[in-house]
Amino acid sequence: MSYLKIYIHIVFSTKNRIPYFSTLEQRIKVWRHIKENAIEKGIFMDVVNGYSDYCHCLISLSSNQNIENIVQLIKGESSYWINKNCLTKEKFAWQEEYFAVSFSESMVEQVRNYIKNQHINHQKKTFEEEYQEFREKYNFM
């Protein structure tokens, strides 16, 4: 039996950064669905949260998973579900790009809290500022 713990912080935004999830109720529905669907698909999703136009996920990969497929499953199925349930006025889509970075187990609690507190983080800086910080911090230039 193989044992692995590969923690990944994934961030993706709505297409064209449209703020589709303007209410807390909408966000809770979408994040809950993303987490439930991930569990159903065998994806270990620790936490999911975000704001009106982006989503953060903390996952742990198993030995038969890769980031590209996991992100495709999460984004594709949630887009389908959001449109099927008419949660947005216009057709919903996620942006194709995403950000993913791995980190050690010693950082899990810090990343988990960061994701859980997106409403507080969003008050301090915009997504664009946060995105730029990620790019610089993880050398994605």
C-alpha positions, -999 to 999 in steps of 0.1 A, spaced: 0 0 0 13 35 -9 10 63 16 11 99 4 3 134 15 6 159 -13 -12 191 -3 -22 215 -31 -37 250 -28 -57 257 -60 -71 290 -69 -93 298 -100 -116 326 -110 -148 331 -129 -146 337 -166 -137 373 -172 -137 378 -135 -175 384 -135 -188 385 -98 -214 358 -103 -216 349 -66 -227 383 -52 -245 368 -21 -231 348 8 -260 323 3 -249 317 -33 -213 312 -23 -222 288 5 -243 267 -20 -216 266 -46 -187 258 -21 -208 231 -4 -216 215 -38 -180 216 -49 -169 199 -17 -197 173 -18 -190 165 -54 -152 163 -48 -158 137 -20 -182 118 -43 -154 117 -70 -128 105 -45 -110 138 -42 -99 147 -7 -109 183 -4 -101 197 30 -117 231 26 -132 253 -2 -141 290 0 -138 321 -21 -156 353 -30 -179 366 -57 -155 359 -86 -129 333 -74 -125 300 -55 -98 286 -33 -95 248 -26 -72 229 -3 -69 193 -16 -46 163 -10 -38 142 -40 -39 104 -39 -15 82 -58 -38 79 -89 -46 116 -92 -30 146 -109 -37 183 -106 -49 189 -141 -76 162 -139 -87 172 -104 -91 209 -114 -110 198 -146 -134 177 -126 -140 204 -100 -145 233 -124 -163 213 -151 -188 196 -129 -195 228 -108 -200 249 -140 -225 223 -152 -243 222 -118 -244 260 -115 -260 264 -149 -284 234 -145 -296 250 -112 -298 285 -127 -277 300 -99 -266 328 -121 -286 351 -144 -263 345 -174 -244 314 -185 -217 306 -159 -181 295 -166 -148 294 -148 -117 309 -164 -95 283 -180 -64 292 -161 -58 283 -125 -31 286 -98 -18 256 -79 10 252 -54 21 224 -31 32 229 5 43 209 34 21 193 61 34 219 86 17 246 66 -18 229 63 -34 248 92 -21 282 80 -34 276 44 -67 262 58 -72 293 78 -63 316 49 -89 299 27 -116 299 55 -111 337 60 -115 349 24 -141 374 34 -116 390 57 -87 387 32 -109 403 6 -115 434 27 -77 440 30 -67 434 -7 -83 428 -41 -80 394 -58 -57 411 -84 -33 421 -55 -35 387 -40 -29 370 -73 2 392 -79 15 383 -45 11 346 -53 29 350 -86 58 368 -69 60 345 -38 60 313 -59 80 328 -88 53 324 -114 65 352 -137 
